[in-house]
């Protein structure tokens, strides 16, 4: 087995584990909550604990963003280029530990809700539109990052565009069966 075949095998195993973990998380969410609607979908009926929410958020936020953009900066600038990822994780853990219970007790589900409660409904609407745009941008960054990684690691199997397509398909398999 040559290096590219080993890399392809690792990627395939990773994708299988990712899909299986997604289905397992869905099953756990269905058992833990009878809540439906937005809270049930987005927040698992607020049934996940601090550690699971923190790890999930770290995984999503670091994802392709850190893998492609920040790692390039770390390569060019050394250790200091990687501080975005470290600072983000430290800040998220701090926020989760000290503020998540306060948000939960105040029955706050979204950042837009906080803006709306303090500054009015117009601000809530603007924050919601901004959140939708940010989520879309992060999703596209995940696809582009996956395409860049697959093309870089295995250029004989994936072009940049086919890597983006494969990333999109793998990341959406669990959603297709929901």
N, C-alpha and C positions, 0 to 999 in steps of 0.2 A: 504494500500500500504506500503510495507516495503522499507527500505533505498535503496536496490539495484534496485528495480523497479522504484523508483523516479530518481535515477542516470541514469538508462537506458532511461527513458522518457526525461530527460534533454539532454542527448547525442543525441537522435533521433531528438529532436527539433532543437538542434544546427546544426546538419548535414543538416536538411531541410533548415534552414535559410542560411547556407553556400552555398548550391547549388542555392537557389533562388537569393542570392546576387550576385553570379557569373554570372548567366544569366542576371540579371539587369545591371551589369557592362558591360557585352558584348554588350547589347543593347545600352547603353549610348555611348560606344566606337564606335559602328557602325554609330550612328547618328552624332557624333562629327567629324568624319574623313572619308574622302573618300580615304585616303591613303591605299595602299595595300603593300604587301611585308613585309620585315623585320621591317621597321619603323612602319608600321601600326599595326603589330602584337605585337612586343616587346614594343613599346613606345606609342601606341594608336595615332599614327600620331603626337606625341608631343602635344596633345590637353588637357591632364590632367594638372590641376594647381598644384601649390606648395603643398598645403595641402593634396590633394588626393595622390600625389606621395609619400609624406613623410609618411603618415599613412599606405599606402600599403607596402612600404619598411619596415617600423617598424614591421608591422604584419608578413611579410614573414621572416624577419631576427630573430625576437624573437621566434616565433612559437615553435616548439618542442625543439629546442636547449635550450631555457631558461626554458621551462616548465619542462623538465626532468633533464638535467645536472646541470643547474644553481640553480634550486630550491633545488636539493639535497645538493649542496654546501651551500646554504643559511640555510638549515636545520642543517647541520653539523657545520657551522662556524658562524651562526647568520647573522645579517644584512649585514655584509661586504661581504658575499658570493654572494649576489645578485647584487653587483655593476656592473657586466658585463652588465646586461640588462639596468640598469640606464645609465651607461656611453655610451653605444651604442646609446640609444635614444637621449641623450643630444648631442652627436657628430653628429648624423644624422640630427637632427633639425638645429644645427649650420651650417653644411655643406649645407643643403638644402636652408637655408635662405640666406647665404652669397655667395654661389658659383653656385647654379643651373642656375641662369640667365646668368652668364658668360659662362657656358657650352652650354646653349641653343643658345646664341648669336654666339658662335664660331662653331655652328653646329656640336657639339660633341654628339654622340649617345651612345658610349660604352667606357669603360675603355681601352679596347684593342686599340681603335682608338687613344686615348691619347698617349699610349705607341708607337704606330706606327708612329704618327706624330713627336714625339720627337726622337725616337731611331731607326726607320726604320721598313721595312716590316717583317724582320725575328723576331723582337721583338713582333710585332703585332700578328704574327702567334703563337708564344709561349704563349703570354698573352691570346689569344683566346682559345687555348687548355687548359690552366690553368682554364679559366673561365668555360669552359664546364665541367671539372672535379669538380670544386667547386659547380656548380649548381647541378650536379648529386649527390654529397655528401650531399648537403642540402636537396634535395628531399628525399633521403634515410633516412636522419635524421628525416624528417617529418613523414615518415611512421613508423619508429622505435619508435619515440616519441609517436605517436598515439597508437601504439600497447602497449607500456608500460603503458600509461594512462588508456586505456580501460581494460587491464589486472589487473591493480592495483585497479581501482575503482569497477570493476565488474568481479571478477575472476570466478564467477559461470556462466557467459555468454561468456566470452572471455578468451582464452589462449593468450599468448604473440603472437604466430604466427597468430591466427585468428584475433587478434586486428590489426596486421600489414596489413593483407589482407583487412579488412574493411576500415582502414585508406586509403589504396591505392585506393580502389574503390571509396570512397566518394570524395577524393581529385581529382580524374580524371573524374568524371561524366561530369562536364562542358566541358572538352576537347573532350569527345566522341561525343558531339553534336555540335562541332564547325565546 
